[in-house]
Amino acid sequence: MSRKHIIHEVFPYLRVRDADAAIEFYREAFGAEEMFRLTAPDGRVGHAQLRFGDAVLMLSDEYPEYGIQGPQAFGGSGSSIHLHVDDVDAMTTQAAETGASVLMEPKDQFYGERSSRVLDPFGHEWILGSKTEEVSPEEMQRRFNVMYEEE
C-alpha cells in the first residue's frame, strides 16, 4: 500500500564559511531580512533563517566535524538559487557592489526572463531574473530547440 506524503514547504539550506558575513552580505546584496539565528558557544552560527520576500532561506556555518561543509570546501557549488526580482539589472549591480562576482551580465533569455548569474563571496551561485514576457511551455520548447540549432 502506497502512502501519500504532503509537502508543505521547501527551504534552501546553505552551508557557508563565516555565516555572520554571509548574513550581512545577503542583507545588503539582496535585501534579505534576518528572522533569527542560533549561535553555538564557539561563536559559529548553528542555524539562521532569512526572509527573501515571501521565501525563507536557512543557513549555518560549516561544521566539518559533522560533515557539514560549504561549497568552498569542494571548489564550487553544484546548485544555484534563483531569485525573481523587480529589476535584474539593479539587483545585479547591487550584488556586485556588495562583493559578488558577476558570472553572466543581465541579458534577455528565450524563456521570457531577463537574467544574470552571480557568485557570492561564500561560493554559492545565484540566478537573478525579471520576467519580460509570458511564454507558453510549447513556445519555450520551440525557442529552446532553435537555440540548439544555432550552435
C-alpha positions in Angstrom: 0.0 0.0 0.0 1.4 3.4 -1.0 1.2 6.4 1.3 1.0 9.9 0.0 3.0 12.4 1.9 2.1 16.1 1.7 5.0 18.5 1.4 4.1 21.9 2.8 7.2 23.9 2.1 10.8 23.6 0.7 13.6 25.6 2.3 17.0 26.0 0.6 19.6 25.4 3.3 23.1 26.9 2.7 26.3 25.9 4.5 28.9 28.7 4.5 32.2 29.7 5.9 31.6 32.8 8.1 27.8 32.8 8.4 27.9 36.2 10.1 29.4 37.7 7.0 27.1 35.8 4.7 24.0 37.1 6.5 25.3 40.6 6.2 26.1 40.1 2.5 22.6 38.6 1.8 21.0 41.6 3.7 23.0 44.2 1.7 23.0 42.4 -1.7 19.5 41.0 -1.9 17.6 42.8 0.8 17.2 39.7 3.0 15.7 40.1 6.5 17.2 38.0 9.3 14.4 36.3 11.2 16.5 34.7 13.8 19.8 32.8 14.5 21.1 30.2 16.9 24.7 30.7 17.9 26.9 27.9 19.3 29.2 28.5 22.3 32.2 28.7 20.0 30.6 31.6 18.1 29.5 29.7 14.9 26.0 30.1 13.6 24.3 26.8 14.2 21.2 27.9 12.3 19.8 31.1 10.9 16.7 31.9 8.9 16.5 34.8 6.4 13.4 36.1 4.6 13.7 36.9 0.9 10.3 38.4 0.1 7.9 35.6 0.8 10.6 32.9 0.8 12.7 31.6 3.6 16.3 30.5 3.3 18.1 28.7 6.1 21.9 28.7 6.6 24.6 27.7 9.0 28.3 27.9 9.4 30.4 24.9 8.4 30.7 22.1 10.9 33.3 19.9 9.3 33.4 17.6 12.3 29.8 16.6 11.4 30.4 16.6 7.6 28.7 20.0 7.1 30.7 22.0 4.6 30.0 24.8 2.2 31.0 24.9 -1.5 34.4 26.4 -0.8 35.4 23.1 0.7 34.8 21.4 -2.6 35.9 24.1 -5.1 32.4 25.1 -6.2 28.7 24.6 -5.9 26.5 22.0 -7.7 23.4 24.1 -7.4 22.1 27.7 -7.6 19.3 29.7 -6.1 17.0 31.6 -8.5 15.6 34.9 -7.2 12.8 36.6 -9.1 13.2 40.4 -8.7 11.7 43.6 -10.0 14.8 44.9 -11.7 17.5 42.3 -12.5 20.0 45.0 -13.7 19.8 47.0 -10.5 20.0 43.8 -8.3 23.0 42.6 -10.2 24.7 45.9 -9.7 23.8 45.9 -6.1 25.1 42.4 -5.6 28.4 43.2 -7.4 28.9 46.3 -5.3 28.4 44.2 -2.2 31.1 41.7 -3.2 29.5 39.2 -5.6 31.3 38.2 -8.8 29.2 38.6 -11.9 29.3 35.4 -13.9 26.8 36.5 -16.5 25.7 40.1 -17.1 21.9 40.6 -17.4 20.5 39.6 -20.7 17.2 38.6 -22.2 16.5 34.9 -22.3 14.4 32.7 -24.6 12.1 31.7 -21.7 10.7 35.2 -21.1 13.0 36.4 -18.5 16.0 38.8 -18.3 18.5 37.2 -16.0 22.1 37.3 -14.7 24.3 35.0 -12.7 26.4 36.0 -9.7 28.7 34.1 -7.3 28.5 35.2 -3.7 31.7 35.5 -1.7 30.8 32.2 0.1 30.8 30.1 -3.1 27.0 30.0 -3.8 25.7 30.8 -7.3 22.6 33.0 -7.6 20.4 33.4 -10.7 18.7 36.8 -10.7 15.7 37.2 -13.0 13.0 39.6 -14.0 10.0 38.5 -16.1 9.9 40.1 -19.5 7.1 38.2 -21.2 4.6 35.3 -20.9 5.9 32.3 -22.8 3.9 29.1 -23.1 5.8 25.8 -22.4 5.3 24.9 -26.1 6.8 28.2 -27.3 9.6 27.8 -24.8 10.4 24.4 -26.2 10.4 25.8 -29.7 12.8 28.6 -28.8 15.0 26.1 -26.9 15.2 23.9 -30.0 16.1 26.9 -32.1 18.8 27.9 -29.7 20.5 24.5 -30.1 20.1 24.5 -33.9 22.0 27.8 -34.0 25.1 26.4 -32.1 
